[in-house]
Amino acid sequence: MTQSFASKNRRLSLVDSVSLELEDLDLSRTLLIGVQHLCSSTYALFKALEGHGLAPENTYLIGKCYSTNPRIVNFFEDDGFNISKFSNSFDKNTPYDLYFENVILDNLDSIIKKSNLNKFEKIILLDDGGHLIKVFSNLNLNKIHNKIIGIEQTSSGLHIIDKKNIKFPIINVARSALKLNLETPLIVDLATKTIKNKIDKYKKNKVSKILILGMGTIGQSLKKNLEKEYEVFGFDINQKNKFIRSEEELHQKMHVFDLVVGCTGKTSIDSSRYKYLKSPVILASVSSSDREFDSYNFRAGYKHKISNSFEDITIDNITLCNCGFPITFDNDFDSIDTDEFQLTRAILFISIYQAATENNQKDQVIELSSILQDMIREKIKQK
C-alpha cells in the first residue's frame, strides 16, 4: 500500500535542515506570488517559509490543473494562503499556455487591486514555466520594479523569458548544477515508470518501437532507460541522427512507432502531422503544459466529456495520454510526490533566500548561488 503524504504534519528533513541553517531569512515584509505544483511537498515548503515570517495573506499561489491536489489546496486555504480558484481547471478547446496566462493575468489584477505593493520590501515571483514572469513583466509597475525579483525553475520557462524584455533580475534555478545533476535523474526515473505503466495499460497496442522527440538532457536519459527493454529511437531537430536525418525523413518513418514521447518543450507533432502516425499509436508528453502534440486541437475533436486532465483520450486509434499533459503527473498524488522530491523544495528554499537577500537590481538572469548549492550537497552527504 502506498504511503500517504497528504498530511498537514508532513515534514521534509532536507528542507527543515536548510531552513535551520538559514535562520536569518526574514520574509515578514515580502509579497510572494507563485506558480507551483500544489502538492504535499509544496505545502511543507511553504510552512517552512511561514516559519521565517512569510505571511499567508501575503502569499498568492496559482496551481496547474495537472498537478493540483484538491486536498492540499484545502490545507493551504485553511491556513489563510491565497490560492487561485482556477488551479484545477483547463479549457478543452484552448491551448493551456494561453488559458493559463489569462488565469495569471486575472490573478495579478486582483492582487494589485487589493494589495499596497509599496509596503513590501521585496516582491518575489516564484515561477514554474515562465508564464508568471512573462505576464508580470507586461504590467505597468515601473515605480516598484526595484522591489521585484523572479525565480524560474524550468528550462522551458527560461526560454519563454528570453523572448521578453524583463525589467527585473531573475534567479536561474532551471540550469543550476544541483537541479541538473540531482533532480533530473529523479524526473527521468518517474517518467520511465509512468511510460511503462501506460504500455502495460494498453497491452493490445503491443509496443515494441518507441520514438523520443527532443534529445535534451531528459530525452537522452529517458532513451537510455527505455532501450533496455524496447527498440528506442530519438530525434532532435538540432542533432543529426543516422536513422532519422531530417523532419521529412521523420514523417516517412513515423508510421513504424508504437509509442511517441514528446520531450521538446514545444509542439513536436501538430495536428497536420497526425496522418503520419501509426495506427494504433500512443502519444505521451514528458514536458510542461499540453503543447507537445497540439493537444487542444486533438481534444477539440473528442466528442465525449473530459472530467479531468488525467484522462487518456482516443480518436482514430491515436491515444493521447493525460489529455496531452505530462504523464509524470496523475491523480495518485502520493505516487509522484515522494520524499525524493524534497530536493526540489530545498532548491526552491535557497532560491527564495537568495531572492530575499539579493541586492542586484539589473534586469538580468542571475545564477543560483554556488555557496547555497554546496550547502545542500553537504546536507545530502550527511543524511
RAQUITA-V237207 format. One record per backbone hydrogen bond with DSSP energy under -1.0 kcal/mol. CO is the residue of the C=O (numbers start at 1). NH is the residue of the N-H. If there is no record, write none. Layout:
BEGIN
[[CO/NH] [CO/NH]]
END
This chain:
BEGIN
[[5/7] [7/10] [12/16] [13/17] [14/18] [15/19] [16/20] [17/21] [18/22] [22/25] [27/30] [29/121] [29/122] [31/124] [32/60] [33/126] [34/62] [37/39] [38/69] [39/43] [40/44] [41/45] [42/46] [43/47] [44/48] [45/49] [46/50] [47/51] [49/52] [49/54] [50/53] [52/27] [55/58] [56/59] [58/32] [59/82] [60/34] [61/84] [62/36] [64/67] [69/73] [70/74] [71/75] [72/76] [73/77] [74/78] [75/79] [76/81] [77/80] [82/61] [84/87] [86/89] [91/94] [95/99] [96/100] [97/101] [98/102] [99/103] [100/104] [101/105] [102/106] [103/107] [104/108] [105/109] [106/110] [107/111] [108/112] [109/113] [110/114] [111/115] [115/117] [116/119] [117/120] [122/31] [123/149] [124/33] [125/151] [126/35] [127/153] [130/134] [131/135] [132/136] [133/137] [135/138] [136/139] [139/141] [141/144] [144/147] [147/123] [149/125] [150/171] [151/127] [152/173] [152/174] [154/158] [155/159] [156/160] [157/161] [158/162] [161/164] [164/166] [169/150] [170/366] [171/152] [171/173] [173/176] [176/180] [177/181] [178/182] [179/184] [183/187] [184/188] [185/189] [186/190] [187/191] [188/192] [189/193] [190/194] [191/195] [192/196] [193/197] [194/198] [195/199] [196/200] [197/201] [198/202] [202/205] [203/206] [208/231] [209/258] [209/259] [210/233] [211/261] [212/235] [213/263] [216/220] [217/221] [218/222] [219/223] [220/224] [221/225] [222/226] [223/227] [226/229] [226/230] [231/210] [233/212] [235/214] [236/239] [246/250] [247/251] [248/252] [249/253] [250/254] [253/256] [254/257] [258/282] [259/211] [260/284] [261/213] [262/286] [270/273] [271/274] [273/276] [274/277] [281/319] [282/260] [283/321] [284/262] [285/327] [290/295] [291/294] [292/268] [292/269] [294/297] [294/298] [295/299] [296/300] [299/302] [308/311] [311/323] [313/320] [315/318] [317/281] [318/315] [319/283] [320/313] [321/324] [322/325] [326/329] [331/333] [332/335] [333/337] [338/341] [339/342] [340/343] [341/345] [342/346] [343/347] [344/348] [345/349] [346/350] [347/351] [348/352] [349/353] [350/354] [351/355] [352/356] [353/357] [354/358] [362/364] [364/170] [366/172] [369/373] [370/374] [371/375] [372/376] [373/377] [374/378] [375/379] [376/380] [377/381] [378/382]]
END
